[in-house]
Each structure stands twice: as structure tokens, then as C-alpha cells.
Amino acid sequence: MRIVSLLIYCILCGALLTLYTNTHDISKFLFSLGALYAGIRFFRRFEQTGLRVWFIVLSVLLYFIFSLGFALYTQVGITS
């Protein structure tokens, strides 16, 4: 159950950070606050150092993967 919760929180934070970096209006700050809130909830729920490290590493990794996917999606959408 801890692994599933870890993956859900990481996917949520990675997606919110991707939306934060790719949005150019005032709503981008809602995405950053959402990622911060999800991180705080995760850190309150799980106190093990290993899970916290994995949360940070996987969130950053998923952020890069989602950002790459978003960039490829927008590039294909522009050329079509």
C-alpha cells in the first residue's frame, strides 16, 4: 500500500510541476501550490527517510518525463 501511495503522490506532483512550468498565466501558481500541498501531505503521512527520498527522486524524474511528453505533444500539434 505504501508503494501505491508513493506512486500516486509522485505522479500527482510530477504532473502539477509540469503544468506549472508550461503554463504562462496566473493559474500556474495554483499548480505550484498544489504540488507543495501534495508534498506536505506525503511528508506528514510517511516519516521514513527512504520513502521521502524516493518521493523526491521519482517526482523529479516524472516531471522530466511529463515535460518531454508535453514538449513532443506541442511540437507535433504545431507541425500538423
Buried (B, 14 or more C-beta within 10 A) or exposed (E): EEEEBBBEBBBBBBBBBBBBBBBEEEEBEEBBEBBEEBBEEBBEEBEEEEBBEBBBEBBBEBBEEBBEEBEEEEEEEEEE
